[in-house]
Amino acid sequence: MKTQGMEILFELAGQSTAPLLAKATRTGDRYRWQVPEQDLYGAIEQLRAAGAKILSVSQVRATLEEFFMNLVEADRAQAAAVEVSEK
């Protein structure tokens, strides 16, 4: 399955970096920030500069349901193309 991006889990103690936190989702004392894979190192540098404690970095992948729906849509698109070309 194709990676949809990267998720960074981090903590930021006592510092307000509003632009950075506007990009993240807060869960208790922790924040989650999803970035495209090519922006990962830049995002980590921003977090380090803000004094954040990075807890984990993980790949975000499609759920099984999303993967299945993508296959169904691709199949429908292919079937429609075949119908048009046969007429």
Steps between C-alpha positions, in 0.01 A plus 500: 500500500614849421608732782268797547755697700682501829364566847714658770395462863656763725474695824558872534543618857416858594579664168245652269590469134156574357584444130651161579215388727239614247625219274474235774217315673508502878437181697540567871852633557619370164469620145475313169617659180450331164733610221580376149795260500724746312441766772591275794852628567393863474216438746736330744738797479212739575404292803858484625537878462181546705637277776254217442562149627438262209343178627451309176491522122287254307362445153135577433348240274153452361264288704387171354164661422664793315722258307197290399300807392793619286507159328123513439522851354790400275302199379195718427712749306655221296157344428364837385799545266444155350128573443579827322767343277267215395226736378 
